[in-house]
């Protein structure tokens, strides 16, 4: 009997080893060198300036990923349900403005009042004031736009947006969060920055070679785009005049790294007041993920483990603001994790609204 038990234990251990080594996973992990995490020091020294937010209940909605105060005086918030919810600044009079049937992660308004949405499932959409949805583009050069993420409209009318992954479409991989995890673990750097020209109805690649391109914001002279590269903890400055520029080759005359080796995963970028640009961090860096940067096999093995064992970031709230000169002018944190996954911040005349990924509330604090 003892021999039989030992035999079956050996068989089970062998089966487990074969599973962990050979079971197919969706990523083809690429080795890279992660910079040593700086931790929360210097301008990012730990603080609790983001703690104690006033919370607005969202009537069953989840994940106000992106928020804009529009010209009609209303707040618009993109939810996980596919709804864009419209409300008064105090959170009252909530109503569904539109449901895109996908997941809007970023949006802006054009000069005619249309809501221009980067929908991770559908592509780049326009929603007219009477709520009619029009697909602007879902391909570039015949290649599908798999993960439209953030968007900004220039005064010229041209639209700039991120295609966060050229490999993992949220519609095919269980949602936006799951697809993002796959892309960042893989590190194949397939993300792109795209330009859509409404006058010509054309889409082109401004830059490529990014590791999960996320938030975008225009410079005040609208010659440069600030881009959050989530997978490599950076923020870039990329010239709008660039054409199919491969930034994976490093900085160039048309692309420079503005912030490198940030303490967390940079997410949305939002223009604030007085020249400020706000950057949200969806979470602090994972020491386990950084340690596996040059070990592709271990990152692939991770996906064979139960999701509860994935090296996900701990709960932490963090946003910062900077000027176009690269100087950080504000850093707000909530180490308690009471309001985590802070994807960005929307600044109005009297309030700071803090975006988030999975909560059933929207938090704000007075300016």
N, C-alpha and C positions, 0 to 999 in steps of 0.2 A: 504493500500500500504506500509506504514512504517513497519507494522508488518511482511509483506511478505519479505521485504528487510532484516530486522533483522534476520528472520528465515533462509534465504538463506546464509547470512553471517555466522551464527552459523554452518550451515551444511558444508560450505566451510572450516571454521576453524577446525571443527572436522575431516573432510577428510584430511586436511593438517597434523593435529596432528597424525592421524593414519598412514599416509604415512611416516612421519618422524620417527615414533616409530617402524613400523612393516614391511615396504617394504624390501624385501630381498636384501642383499648386499653380495658380494663375500667373504668378510673377516670375520674371527671369532677372533675379537680383544682380545689380551691377555694383562692383566694389568702388568705394570712394573714401576720401579722407575727411572725416568730420573734424572741425576745429574743436579744441578743448572747451567745454562749456564754461562761460565766464561766471555763471552764478549771478545772484542778485547783489551786485556791488556797484559802487560809483553812482552814476545817474540812475541806475536801476536798483539802488539799495532798497531792501524790503521796507514796505510801509503799508498802512491800512487806509489810504486815502480813497479807496473805492468801496470800503466796507459801509454797511448800513444804508444801502440804497432804498429809496421809496419804490415800492413795487406796484405795478399795474397788472391786475389779473386779465387774462386774455380770452376769457369765455370759451375754454376748451382748446384753443389754438396752442401750438407748440413751436418754439424756435424762431423768434423774430430776428432772423439772420441779418437783415439789412433794413434800415429805417431812413426815411427821408421826410423832412418837413417841406411840403409843396407850397406853391404860390397861393393855393386856396386856403392856407392856414391849417391844413390837416396833416396829421402824421400818417404816413403810409408804411406798412411793415409787411415784409415777405415771410410767410409761414411755411412750415414743413408740409402742411396739407395741400400746398399749391395755391392757397388763397393769398391774395394781397389784401390786407385788412386796412381800412381807413378809419381814423378816430380823431377826436379832438386832442390837443396837446396834453390834457389832463387824463386821457384814457377813456373818457366818456364817449357815448354815441358810436360805439364800434359797429362797423358794418363791413361785409365782404365787398370790396370794390370789384374784384375779378378773380376767377380761378383759371389758371393757365392750363391745368391738366398735367403739369410737371412740377418742378421745384425751382422757383426763382431764388437766386442767391445774391443778385445785385441788380439795381435799377437806377435810372436817372430820368429826367424829363427833358425833352427837346424844346425848341423855341415855340413850336405850335401847341405845346401842352400834352403831347403824347408821352406816355410812360414807356420808356425803352428798357426792356427786361432781358437780363442774361439768365435764361432758363436752362438748368443743367441737363434737362431731359429733352426739351424742344429745340433749343438753339436761341438765336437772337430774335426777340419779339417786340412788336410795337402795340401798345394798347391805347386806343383813342379815348378822348374824354367821355364818349358815349359807350365805352367798354368793348368796343370791337377789337378783337385780337388779330394781328397780321404777322405772319412769319416773314421776317426780313431776310435771314440767311441761316442755313444749317450746314453749309459746306464752304470750303475754300479750295479752289483748284480741283474740285471733284472729290476732295477728301472730307469726310464727315466732321463736323464740329461735335466732339463727344462730350464735352464738359464745360459749357459756357458758365462762367463764374461771376465775374465782376465787370462793370461797364460804366463808361463816362462819355457824355456827349460834349463835343467841342463847339465853340461858337461858329465854326465853319459848317456845322451840321454833321460833320463826320463823327462816327461812333467808334470808340476804342474799347475792346473787351478782351478778357483772358479766356483761353481755352485751356483749362487747368491740367488736362491729361489727354495725350494722344493715344493712350492705351486702354484706359478704364472708363467706360461710360456708366454713369450711375444707373441708367435704366437696365443695364445688363449685369450689374454687380451688387445689387441689393440696396442701392441708395447712395447719396452723396458722401456720407461719412465713410461707408465701406470702401467705395471707390477711391477716396482720398487716401485711406490707410494703405491700400494696395499700391497706389502710385508712389507714395513716399517711401514705402519699404523697398520698392523695386529700384528707385533712383535711376531710371532710364532717361530722365530729362527730356520728355516729349511734349512739354507744355509750350503754348504759343501765345503771343499777343497779336490780335487781329484788328484790322480796320475795316469798317463797313462804310461805304460811300453811298448815301441814299440817292444822290443825284444820278450816279451811274449805275446803281444797283449792284455794285461789285464789292467783293471781299478780298483782302490781300493779307499776307503775313508780314507784320512789322518785324517781329523777332521770334526766335524759337530757341530750343535748347535749355529751357527752364525746368526746374524740378518743382512741379505743382505751382504754376503761376496763379496767384490769387488776386488780392486787391489791386486796383488801379486808381490813380488820381492824376489830373493834369496840373502842370506848372502854371503859374499865373500868366505867363506869356504864351501858353499853349504851344510851346515848341518841344516840350519834354513830357514824358509819361513816367510817373513813379510806379513801380511794380513790386509787389510783395512776392518773394519766392519762398513759399512756405517750407519746402523740403530741404532747403539749404540755409535757412535762418537769415535771409538777406532781404534788403530792399535795393532795387536798381533804379537808376535814372537812364531812360532809353529815349533817344531822339525819335520824334514822330516821323522824321524823314527817312528813318532806317527802312530797309526793304529786305525781308527774309534774312535778317541778321542772326547768326548763330552765336548766342552769348555763352554757350557751353565752352567755347574756345577762350573765354576770358574777356576782361574789359577791352574796350576799343574806343576809337574817336566818337562813336555814336552810343556807347553804353558804358556806364560806370557804376560800380557798387557804392551805394550811398551809406548803407549800414550793413556790416558783416558780423557774423558770430553773435547774433542776438540771443537773449536768454530763453526765448520761447518760439513757438511756431507763429510767424507773422501771418495775419489774415487780411481783413478789410482795411482799405485806406479811404479816409473821408476828409474832404476839405472842411475845415472849421472856420472860425472867425479870426480876424486880425492876422491872417497869413498862416495860421496853424494847419497842420495836416495830422489827423489822428490815425493811429495804427492800433489795431486790436491784436491780442495774442490768444489763439484758441486754446492754448495750454502751454505749460513750461516744457522745456526739452526733457526727453527721456534718456537718462544715462545708459539704459540698456540698449536703446536704438543707436545711440552714438557709439557705444562699444562694439556694435555689430557692423559698423559702417564698412569696414574692410573685410568683412566675413559674409559674403553673399549666401553661403550655404546655411548659416545660422538664421538669417532673415527668412529664407524659404522654409526652414524647419519651423519657425515661429508660427507660420500659417497652418501648420498641421496640428497645432495645439488648440484646445478649446478657447473660444474668444475671451473667456475670463482670465486667461493666462497671457493674452497679448500684452506687449509693453506699451500700454497707452499712457498718455500724460496724466498726472494727478490733477485733481480739481484745484483750480487757481484762477483768480481774476486779475487781469493785467491789461492796461491800455497805456499808450504814451502819445505825446504830441511832439512834432518837430517842425522847424522852419525849412524853407527851401535851401537855406545855407547849410543844412545838415546838423544844426544845433538842436538838441532835445530840450524842450521847454516845459514839459510836464510828464510825470510818470505816476500813475495811479494803480494801486494794487489792493487785492483782497486775498491774503494768504490763507484765510479760513476756508476758502473754496465755497462759501455760501452762495456766491453768484459766479459760477465758473464758465469756461468756454466763451470768453468775452471776445466775440469776433470783430467788434469795432465799436466806434462811438460817434454819435450824431450830436453836434453842438448847435444849439439855438441861442437866441438872445439871452435866455435866462436859465436854460437847463442843459444838462449833459445826459443824453439817453444812451444806455449801454446795450449794444446788441448782444445776442447770445445764440447758441447753437441748438440747445435741447430743452430749455426751460419753458414753463407754462406761464411765465410772467415777463414783463418788461421793466427793467430797473432804470431809475433816473436819480440824479442829484442836482442840486442848485449849482449854477456856475460860481 
